[in-house]
């Protein structure tokens, strides 16, 4: 168990430690069932101290969303910027696996089905999800254009397939936590090559 402790730790470092523990708790239990009491207990601090840093459970969740959202968007954005090859889909998945490998519950927190249906948490999650969807749509468009396909509905269909495929892959990985990022990249490479034989 990772404990943040309370003595001799700079505020910024303590906040990072609390966020790390909260991401685990939120990833395992979801917003609806996660408890600030349990997060504080796991961090080895008091509940009032968590509120002192983040104001509320929602404030803590927003800090966690900011961390995981930035992590995922930056990883996918960087993969797209350095790719441009037919392996762009695999490059993107590999970037996601590497990012989640450093923050195991990042995807679960961003795509938590228990977040409130409206409000600041919902809005923040939707902004990050929309950014990831936009990057995916741009990648799908690039792939089809390179293949000489320009029909808008083809682009819409491929983007739709891609969004659901990524979600399915990340959920599968959640159910198989023993798989490393390298394992997942190799597995997806095999699957993609079987789906698109030369």
C-alpha positions, -999 to 999 in steps of 0.1 A, spaced: 0 0 0 13 34 -10 12 59 19 16 96 15 24 103 52 21 138 67 54 149 81 84 163 62 66 161 28 62 192 6 27 202 -2 31 196 -40 46 162 -34 18 153 -9 -8 163 -34 8 141 -60 8 112 -36 -28 117 -26 -38 120 -63 -20 87 -71 -38 69 -43 -71 85 -52 -67 74 -89 -63 38 -76 -94 41 -54 -115 58 -81 -103 33 -107 -112 3 -86 -145 16 -72 -157 44 -94 -168 79 -84 -201 67 -70 -185 42 -45 -152 58 -38 -148 72 -3 -126 101 8 -123 83 42 -108 53 24 -85 74 3 -73 93 34 -68 60 52 -47 45 23 -27 77 22 -20 76 60 -36 111 65 -68 125 78 -100 132 59 -99 169 68 -64 171 53 -77 157 20 -105 184 20 -79 210 29 -60 202 -2 -89 196 -26 -120 211 -11 -143 182 -16 -145 147 -31 -154 163 -64 -124 186 -62 -102 156 -57 -118 138 -86 -112 168 -108 -75 168 -99 -74 131 -107 -92 137 -141 -67 164 -149 -38 141 -142 -51 111 -162 -67 132 -190 -35 151 -196 -15 119 -195 -37 101 -221 -41 131 -244 -4 139 -245 5 102 -252 -20 99 -281 -11 133 -295 26 125 -294 20 91 -311 0 108 -339 27 135 -344 55 110 -348 35 85 -368 19 90 -403 25 54 -413 1 25 -419 11 13 -384 -5 45 -369 -33 24 -352 -7 2 -334 15 33 -326 -15 49 -309 -24 18 -290 12 13 -279 12 49 -266 -20 43 -246 -5 11 -232 27 29 -221 7 57 -205 -16 34 -187 14 13 -177 26 43 -156 -9 50 -142 -28 17 -142 -63 32 -136 -60 62 -160 -85 48 -185 -109 36 -158 -110 71 -142 -115 90 -174 -142 66 -187 -158 60 -153 -195 51 -160 -205 63 -125 -196 99 -128 -225 123 -124 -245 129 -156 -241 167 -154 -218 192 -137 -182 200 -135 -169 164 -133 -190 153 -162 -179 184 -183 -142 179 -175 -144 142 -184 -163 150 -217 -136 175 -227 -108 150 -223 -129 122 -240 -137 146 -269 -100 155 -273 -91 118 -276 -120 112 -300 -108 142 -322 -73 128 -323 -87 94 -333 -109 109 -359 -80 128 -374 -59 95 -375 -88 76 -392 -91 104 -418 -53 103 -425 -54 66 -430 -83 66 -454 -69 96 -474 -36 78 -478 -55 48 -492 -74 71 -516 -107 69 -499 -125 103 -495 -162 95 -488 -173 113 -456 -194 83 -445 -163 60 -448 -145 84 -425 -173 84 -401 -176 46 -401 -139 40 -395 -138 66 -367 -168 49 -351 -151 15 -354 -119 28 -340 -135 44 -309 -153 12 -300 -122 -9 -307 -100 11 -284 -126 10 -256 -129 -28 -261 -91 -33 -260 -87 -11 -229 -116 -30 -211 -100 -63 -221 -67 -52 -205 -85 -42 -173 -97 -78 -171 -62 -91 -178 -40 -69 -155 -11 -94 -158 -5 -83 -193 23 -57 -196 22 -27 -220 47 -46 -242 25 -77 -241 -5 -57 -251 13 -40 -280 26 -74 -293 -9 -89 -289 -25 -60 -308 2 -62 -335 -7 -99 -341 -45 -92 -341 -41 -62 -365 -19 -81 -388 -44 -110 -389 -72 -85 -397 -52 -67 -425 -31 -94 -442 -9 -82 -471 
